Amino acid sequence: MEDDTPHVQVKFRTKQQQYAVPDTPFSVPVEVNREKLSELVNGILQESTESSGHVGHIQFDFLIDQEFLHDSLKKHLEDKDLTSEVVLDIEYVERQAAPRPEESLEHDDWVSAVQGAGQFILSGSYDNTARLWSSSGQALMTIPGHSAPVKCVAWIHHDESQPVSTFVTGSHDQTALVWQWNRDTNEVDCCLSCSGHSASVDCVVVNSTGDLMCTGSWDRTLKLWSTAYTADGENSGDTDRPNKKKRREGSSIQQRVPVLTLGGKSDGMDTDSTPAGHTEAVSAVQWLNTETVVTASWDHTLRLWDLQQAKETALLQGTKAFLDVSFSPLSQTLVTASADRHVRLYDPRSSEGAVVKCSFTSHTGWVVGVSWSPTREHLFLSGSYDTVLKLWDTRSPKAPLYDMNRHEDRILAVDWTVPQLMLSAGVDNRVNVFNYSPATSATH
Amino acid sequence: MRDYGGLKATEQAAKMNTLKRPHAASDTSEEEELPDDYTSNSDENMEDTDSEDEDATDSSDDDESEEDGDSGKEVNDNDPDGDTGIDSISEVDEEELNSAVNQDSSVASKAVNEYAEDSSDEEDIKNTVGNIPLEWYKEYDHLGYDVRGNKIIKPQQGDGIDEFLNKMEDPDYWRTVTDKWTGEKTVLSKEDVELIKKLQKGGNPSASEEMYPEWIDFFSGEEMMHPVTNRPMDKRSFIPSKWERLKVGKMVHAIKMGWMKPRQQKTPEEEEEDKRKRYDLWSDEAEDGILRRYRQHIPAPKLPLPGHVESYNPPPEYLLTKEEEEKWTEQEPEERRINFLPQKYSCMRLVPAYSKFINERFERCLDLYLCARQRKMKMNVNPEDLIPKLPKPKDLQPFPTTQALVYKGHEDMVRCICPDPSGQWLVSGSDDGTVRFWEVATARCLKTVEVSSRVTCVAWNPNEKHCLVAVSVGTTVMIINPGLGDKKMVSDTDAMLLSYQNEAGSSSEKELPVDWVQSDLNVKDYKTGVRLRIEHPKEVAQVTWHDFGDFFATVMHEGQRQAVLVHRLTTRHSQSPFSKSKGWVQCVKFHQRRTGGGKTMTMLYVATQRFVRQYDLVKQKMVKKLQTNCKWVSSMDIHPGGDNVIVGSFDCKNAWFDLDLSTKPYQTLRHHRGAVRQVAYHSRYPLFASASDDGSIIVCHGKVYSDLLLNPLIVPVKVLRGHAITKRLGVMDCAFHPKQPWIFSAGADGTIRLYS
């Protein structure tokens, strides 16, 4: 029986050196599917590592010409109209487990922004509130404070060991508010009000140390703020009680002015030689490192800003209005979401050649949110107005790894700050949580 | 005479022929008829068998010698040694015949024939069956009978493999042929092959004579390197002629003596005179006149060649049946396919004279003589060349291509939309009596203002420092502050509106055509955002802002001479620019036009039912009047440059005007299948669009060049669909995003759609 089935020569290669096998061609029957191939590679690995030590059974995914193998080899060959007589070059990577759908966090209105930190999730909604959730889906707190829909949220400081966390919310009311949350007492206080933008604050991002944050706004400017809360002496290290008092008195909220304003044509606040900057709304901001941020704008450009010198250092021209951008420190590249159905990959370091390094096309509506995996250099999430959240592997630009169809309406924001939590927020008043735990699923 | 042997076989054969003639003639048979010869031979053989009972071959040898002897006697006069000579020839002949007898071509068999007579009987024995097709013996393994009645066995015929082996191994295979008469295989000699080749070329069979030798043109005009003849040139060919000299001498003498006068040179005057007297009468019409008829001769059309129908003995299918004949007779002579009845005669002799011959000739002459012949000028034009070269839509990006967002919320048809100048918000007015404000990027309805009647027009103040929307509802125009965008701007706008005091009391002197009503701070109206109400006498159809955001104009269809009113926000003043009615005003548009020297010209475009008038508001006069050629104009938009106007009409047309070019449409676009409801230009990209009742929006690339020599380039690039047709209405309004190449459309189905 086995002799009858045609065989095909395959050659395995991988970029994960710990799983490397000799690159001799193997003859495998064409009927073989992913599981069988995975077993085969495991077998080879065990043979080669018998002396050195047991690796354990690992599930692999197989990439043939930038596409993942889903069915049998035969079907793939038929689909691609390939002959079975050449040696197939198959790249294999450790299999990414399917994200597990978990809670759905119900809101009262559209959810426009979401971010996770540790065991908690912060979301911003069109009902002018921000909400705090535990990752198990428990609503912890609803925070009214803005006078207009909340457009963006970000954690500033979150440490499991300390009871007080801080976060920031930006809104249509042209302000960004910094809040302190005491987990022990479950109380929230607004400690800073950052006003200065002359239009809605559309994006906010906090640097790695949590002492600086950047906001981008529809008024075309990018503003840098200090998050350091230096309240008057005694209550800085103290708990929230004085704040609460002050808040009751109605004067506790400190007004904060921006450290730096970048862009904006007309205003010459501290700009003597700064170029004009964005000509349209800034839709997303990301830190590249401690000194550089990248902004995405509706004027079809991505701009890199050096915060030390307070000037624009590079410009990447796109063809569509950018709606979101995400930067991965692991791969040092940017993925962008624009007002069309493509996700594009940019490399901010290179200036020659094609600006777009790769484009990922599978969505059918505008892509509005992208987010890199914090731990995997090849993975990122994209959410779109076509209600689908997609998990992508940059090595397979032709088709996404997984489609997640839990939203009933358009997705407005995605987040993957916590490695285990893939979050998406949408017009259906929900934040959907997907659990992504590669460690548990990789080994059986 | 022994030297015969030195000659070639063929030559000998030829000579033999000449020798043999008399004998052949004396013989009973003709040369061509081979069978007769054979029969005669066989007769002889029969006789031989009677006399001798020897071996057939031996006897034939004897016979041969006898015969040779006979023939030798006849030629003895010429050749005393004929015997020996003939002997040798006969030997040669055997070979000849062996090889040549079995050629397939008739010519070859004829060649055989010639020798058949003088050949030995041994040959003839091979075929005893006579002149019958050899196929008759196909089934048997013999071929006739010999003298003793024994079967003459056919020579062995190899099968396919033998054939193939022969083909591969036998070097003579190519010239081996099968004897038609005996079935034997014979190899053609070299001479035979040559002979056959020669005959195939149509040459003379005899080798010695060349029938058509190649012509060498010795005495051609070409100069040759070597002279053809050896004769030296004559002396006279290079000395002057004596006789000419004498003749010339005579003439000179005659002139000297005055007997002869040389022709005199004509003076210029005489030449003039000559020209006046004689001139070419047809010099200027030479080409038009008779000459042309010769030059451009058109040959007479040829008569069709006679076919089977015309035959005196046509094939039966050409003869008409009874019904056909009846039909033919009933038909008018002009309608008949053939003008005679085909008839069958058994022979040519019975064919009568053709009675209509004279008629036909005459008609033919008339045809040739009276029917004007003219050369048809054929235009060989590739139809594709006639299509103007338009760039491909792909090269004209960006333009909106796909539906990106749907703004849902209105409960009835959305009549009008307008994006705010920054492109972040969108305002829409609907028949359900609400004005809604949307966030463009997310399709979120942020604010709803109830106005209790259907909204006919909304317009966002184009001045980015103001945050105001003009809304026309019934007879009222409301100025609404939506409270969106910069808070400071919102409060500034409110402050600006509140700061107005009726300082200029003089304005009350004049009767304003409208009432300005400011909302009180405490009224519910104010909270919803309505700041001002301007009550008009008639229903307001349209409201449009001037670019500066201070002036705005309203249109009342039934306003007669007050159909168009221009209002000023800061002074709360209204005036009617026209003293008399211009007709049914459809819509108006302001345009701020920058001319050289920092000057600006404010133009007001007024579209009536059929015309568009352009007014200069500063000079207060009409600049141009455009003829739309449309039945009923529905909408109009002005290119940001100001020199181009697009007009949409209810009769499905869009007319593009280039004001510099003409007052008539530069181009009329008939792409829509329904009434055009709205046309719009993009303020940044070279795009314009038209929305129609057929549920589609057509986006066109409309590039206006700053070079005056270049006409605008108009290319339709995209048809956008998505709106459902409700109550026979499709898309009611469309507007481009102020910054992006996107278009919004308002549909009768209650949705607003964004295409990107």
Interface residues (C-beta under 8 A of the other chain):
Chain A: W110 S112 Y126 P149 D173 Q174 S198 A199 S200 W218 D219 E280 A281 W298 D299 T319 K320 A321 L323 A339 D340 R341 G365 W366 Y385 R410 L412 V427
Chain B: P398 T402 A404 L405 S422 G423 Q424 A441 T442 A443 R444 L446 G485 D486 K487 K488 M489 K739 Q740 W742 S756
